[in-house]
Amino acid sequence: MANPEWKISGDYFEACSCDSVCPCPTSGMAARPTQGSCDAGLVFHVERGSHGATRLDGLSFAVLLHTPGPMIAGNWTVGMVVDDRATTEQREALVAIGSGQGGGPMAAVGPLVGTFAGAEAKAIRIERSGMRRSVSIPGVLDIAVEGIPGAIPTEPVYFDNVSHPAATRLALAKASRSHMHAFGINWDDTTGKNNGHFAPFSWSSS
């Protein structure tokens, strides 16, 4: 049975364990992470979207991952957290989209995933203000990022025309706190040196 067509758009942000600025976007994911391995939390808030006949407006999900070396070398461990306010159909749709099993941008990194550790439904609280983004998923994920100011202090510096599953134009940010404990991934950092990004995103199945 063919996968349903889908389209979602909204706001994304992430933090990873690399020192800012992460070398992955400018190396085609071939550079070794600055800490040797990489832990990352990618957070998505769907402002508008549907998966087949299933509406996804207002829901959120997070993709948590660990890579033992350069991302292009594969053997990723990936797990997902989906909004606990979602219905069963909505949860299944979000997992299909976020894991790449339903096609779309995340399907392109599918061959790099060695272990899909599953999906859990949790309360996801996202806060956004100017160049700041934060998420709290109790016991699982707690990250906060702030954009790196550019020539206009209220606007971030950007990476443009990059190969990244979330978007091709990413604001550069630093993470003030990073805590992840799920799917066998354990990461804690409050140095303020970690890499971050944020961007509007628009994904579809085709």
Rosetta blueprint (number, residue, H / E / L):
1 M L
2 A L
3 N L
4 P L
5 E L
6 W E
7 K E
8 I E
9 S E
10 G E
11 D E
12 Y E
13 F E
14 E E
15 A E
16 C E
17 S E
18 C E
19 D E
20 S L
21 V L
22 C L
23 P L
24 C L
25 P L
26 T L
27 S L
28 G L
29 M L
30 A L
31 A L
32 R L
33 P L
34 T L
35 Q L
36 G L
37 S L
38 C E
39 D E
40 A E
41 G E
42 L E
43 V E
44 F E
45 H E
46 V E
47 E E
48 R E
49 G E
50 S E
51 H E
52 G L
53 A L
54 T E
55 R E
56 L L
57 D L
58 G L
59 L L
60 S E
61 F E
62 A E
63 V E
64 L E
65 L E
66 H E
67 T E
68 P L
69 G L
70 P L
71 M H
72 I H
73 A H
74 G L
75 N L
76 W E
77 T E
78 V E
79 G E
80 M E
81 V E
82 V E
83 D E
84 D L
85 R L
86 A L
87 T L
88 T H
89 E H
90 Q H
91 R H
92 E H
93 A H
94 L H
95 V H
96 A H
97 I H
98 G H
99 S H
100 G L
101 Q L
102 G L
103 G L
104 G L
105 P H
106 M H
107 A H
108 A H
109 V H
110 G H
111 P H
112 L H
113 V E
114 G E
115 T E
116 F E
117 A E
118 G E
119 A E
120 E E
121 A E
122 K E
123 A L
124 I L
125 R E
126 I E
127 E E
128 R E
129 S E
130 G L
131 M L
132 R E
133 R E
134 S E
135 V E
136 S E
137 I E
138 P L
139 G L
140 V L
141 L E
142 D E
143 I E
144 A E
145 V E
146 E E
147 G E
148 I L
149 P E
150 G L
151 A L
152 I L
153 P L
154 T L
155 E L
156 P E
157 V L
158 Y E
159 F E
160 D L
161 N L
162 V L
163 S L
164 H L
165 P L
166 A L
167 A L
168 T L
169 R L
170 L E
171 A E
172 L E
173 A E
174 K E
175 A E
176 S E
177 R E
178 S E
179 H E
180 M E
181 H E
182 A E
183 F L
184 G L
185 I E
186 N E
187 W E
188 D E
189 D E
190 T L
191 T L
192 G L
193 K L
194 N E
195 N E
196 G E
197 H E
198 F E
199 A E
200 P E
201 F E
202 S E
203 W E
204 S E
205 S L
206 S L
